[in-house]
């Protein structure tokens, strides 16, 4: 039996959603939300925001240049190369962001974001490389901002939960992960996010006030 047109296009739709809901883009949106909710007199508000955007969003987004195939014609190898490049760039850029933001005395929320992304990336490294379980980095990248927004703002952030089944469906259809791998990636990210914000002094539903 021939697959339907929808069955043929599902992997493409899944891949597109995965790219739209990628970690650097959602990180940038989260940082903008933090910036807009900081009081105007906050010390180093603009400087902290710009450095955060550069080191937590823009530089990690540069891994998309690795999708340019060059001499490599094998799509799977190009995809693997981009994923590896993305992971390496994040492993370097996030802790550097943490250090830079600390040195310039950036607002605490930006420092906490850098700490959180560093810890999530380390968690995925332990899960995927050491424990050999293929937890979904895409799902983790969506769940982190959702966890942060729910923890800080509560009820207004609840509609964002709808993104979790969307990214789960997308990763399964793009044949990047199975359902449980997206669940594990999401749970890992939300758990680390809640713990990080709590340890750094943010109380549940308190907004950006420590």
C-alpha positions as CSV (number, residue, x, y, z in Angstrom):
1,X,0.0,0.0,0.0
2,X,1.4,3.3,-1.0
3,X,1.8,6.0,1.7
4,X,-0.5,8.9,1.5
5,X,0.7,12.4,0.7
6,X,0.3,13.3,4.4
7,X,2.4,10.4,5.5
8,X,5.1,11.5,3.1
9,X,5.1,15.1,4.2
10,X,4.9,14.4,8.0
11,X,8.7,14.1,8.4
12,X,9.2,17.4,6.6
13,X,6.6,19.1,8.8
14,X,8.3,17.6,11.8
15,X,11.7,18.9,10.7
16,X,10.3,22.4,10.0
17,X,8.7,22.6,13.5
18,X,11.9,21.4,15.0
19,X,13.9,24.2,13.4
20,X,11.3,26.8,14.3
21,X,11.2,25.7,17.9
22,X,15.0,25.5,18.3
23,X,17.0,26.3,21.4
24,X,18.6,29.6,20.3
25,X,15.4,31.1,19.0
26,X,13.4,30.2,22.1
27,X,16.3,31.4,24.3
28,X,16.2,34.8,22.5
29,X,12.5,35.1,23.1
30,X,12.9,34.2,26.8
31,X,15.6,36.8,27.2
32,X,13.4,39.5,25.6
33,X,10.6,38.6,28.1
34,X,13.1,38.9,30.9
35,X,14.4,42.2,29.6
36,X,10.9,43.7,29.2
37,X,9.9,42.6,32.7
38,X,12.9,44.1,34.4
39,X,12.3,47.5,36.1
40,X,13.8,50.4,34.1
41,X,16.3,51.5,36.8
42,X,17.9,48.0,36.9
43,X,21.7,48.3,36.9
44,X,23.3,47.1,33.6
45,X,19.9,46.1,32.2
46,X,20.8,46.9,28.6
47,X,24.4,45.7,28.8
48,X,23.3,42.4,30.4
49,X,20.6,41.8,27.8
50,X,22.9,42.4,24.8
51,X,25.6,40.1,26.2
52,X,23.0,37.5,27.0
53,X,21.5,37.6,23.5
54,X,25.0,37.3,22.0
55,X,26.3,34.5,24.0
56,X,23.1,32.5,24.8
57,X,21.2,33.0,21.5
58,X,23.1,34.5,18.6
59,X,26.3,32.5,18.8
60,X,24.5,29.2,19.4
61,X,22.3,30.0,16.4
62,X,25.5,30.1,14.2
63,X,25.6,26.3,14.3
64,X,23.0,26.5,11.4
65,X,25.9,27.4,9.1
66,X,27.0,23.7,9.5
67,X,23.9,22.8,7.5
68,X,25.7,24.1,4.4
69,X,26.7,20.8,2.8
70,X,29.9,21.9,1.0
71,X,31.5,18.8,-0.5
72,X,29.4,16.5,1.8
73,X,26.4,15.2,-0.1
74,X,25.1,12.8,2.5
75,X,22.2,14.5,4.3
76,X,22.5,12.3,7.4
77,X,26.1,13.2,7.8
78,X,25.4,16.9,7.3
79,X,22.6,16.7,9.9
80,X,24.9,14.9,12.4
81,X,27.7,17.5,11.8
82,X,25.3,20.3,12.6
83,X,24.0,18.6,15.7
84,X,27.6,18.0,16.9
85,X,28.6,21.6,16.1
86,X,25.5,22.9,17.9
87,X,26.3,20.9,21.0
88,X,30.0,22.0,21.1
89,X,29.1,25.7,20.5
90,X,26.6,25.6,23.3
91,X,29.0,23.8,25.7
92,X,31.5,26.7,25.1
93,X,29.2,29.7,24.7
94,X,26.9,29.1,27.8
95,X,29.6,28.9,30.5
96,X,31.5,31.8,28.8
97,X,28.2,33.7,29.0
98,X,27.9,32.8,32.6
99,X,31.4,34.2,33.3
100,X,31.0,37.4,31.2
101,X,27.6,38.2,32.7
102,X,29.0,37.7,36.2
103,X,32.0,40.0,35.4
104,X,29.9,42.8,34.1
105,X,27.5,42.5,37.0
106,X,24.5,41.8,34.8
107,X,21.0,41.6,36.3
108,X,20.6,38.3,38.2
109,X,18.0,36.9,35.8
110,X,20.4,36.9,32.9
111,X,23.1,35.2,35.0
112,X,20.6,32.6,36.2
113,X,19.6,32.0,32.5
114,X,23.2,31.3,31.6
115,X,23.7,29.0,34.6
116,X,20.5,27.1,33.7
117,X,21.5,26.6,30.0
118,X,24.9,25.5,31.1
119,X,23.5,22.9,33.5
120,X,20.9,21.6,31.0
121,X,23.6,21.1,28.4
122,X,25.7,19.2,31.0
123,X,22.7,17.2,31.9
124,X,22.2,16.2,28.3
125,X,25.9,15.4,28.0
126,X,25.7,13.0,30.9
127,X,22.4,11.5,29.7
128,X,23.4,11.1,26.0
129,X,27.2,10.4,26.2
130,X,27.8,8.8,29.6
131,X,24.5,7.0,30.1
132,X,24.0,6.3,26.4
133,X,20.3,7.4,26.4
134,X,19.3,9.6,23.5
135,X,17.3,12.2,25.4
136,X,15.9,14.9,23.0
137,X,17.8,18.1,23.0
138,X,15.1,19.8,21.0
139,X,12.5,18.9,23.6
140,X,14.8,20.0,26.4
141,X,15.3,23.3,24.6
142,X,11.5,23.9,24.5
143,X,10.9,22.7,28.0
144,X,13.5,24.9,29.6
145,X,11.9,28.2,28.8
146,X,8.5,26.8,29.6
147,X,9.7,25.7,33.0
148,X,11.3,29.1,33.6
149,X,8.1,30.9,32.6
150,X,5.8,28.7,34.7
151,X,8.1,28.9,37.7
152,X,8.4,32.7,37.6
153,X,5.1,33.8,36.3
154,X,2.7,31.0,37.0
155,X,-0.8,31.0,35.4
156,X,-0.1,33.4,32.5
157,X,2.6,31.0,31.2
158,X,0.3,27.9,31.2
159,X,-0.6,28.1,27.5
160,X,3.1,27.6,26.7
161,X,2.7,24.0,27.8
162,X,1.0,23.3,24.4
163,X,4.4,23.5,22.8
164,X,5.5,20.3,24.6
165,X,3.3,17.9,22.7
166,X,4.0,19.9,19.5
167,X,7.8,19.4,19.7
168,X,7.3,15.8,20.8
169,X,5.2,15.1,17.7
170,X,7.7,17.0,15.5
171,X,10.8,15.1,16.8
172,X,9.0,11.7,16.4
173,X,7.8,12.6,12.9
174,X,11.2,13.9,11.9
175,X,12.6,10.5,13.0
176,X,15.0,12.2,15.4
177,X,13.6,10.5,18.6
178,X,10.9,8.3,20.0
179,X,8.2,9.6,22.3
180,X,9.9,8.6,25.6
181,X,13.2,10.3,24.5
182,X,11.3,13.6,24.1
183,X,9.6,13.0,27.5
184,X,13.0,12.4,29.2
185,X,14.5,15.4,27.6
186,X,11.6,17.6,28.7
187,X,11.6,16.3,32.2
188,X,15.3,16.7,32.6
189,X,15.2,20.3,31.4
190,X,12.2,21.3,33.5
191,X,13.8,19.7,36.6
192,X,17.1,21.4,36.1
193,X,15.4,24.8,35.4
194,X,13.3,24.7,38.5
195,X,16.2,23.7,40.7
196,X,18.5,26.4,39.2
197,X,16.0,29.2,39.7
198,X,15.3,28.1,43.2
199,X,19.0,27.8,44.2
200,X,19.8,31.2,42.7
201,X,17.1,32.8,44.9
202,X,14.0,33.1,42.8
203,X,10.8,32.1,44.5
204,X,7.9,30.4,42.6
205,X,5.5,32.9,40.9
206,X,7.5,35.9,42.1
207,X,8.4,37.2,38.7
208,X,11.9,38.5,38.4
209,X,12.1,39.6,42.1
210,X,14.4,37.6,44.3
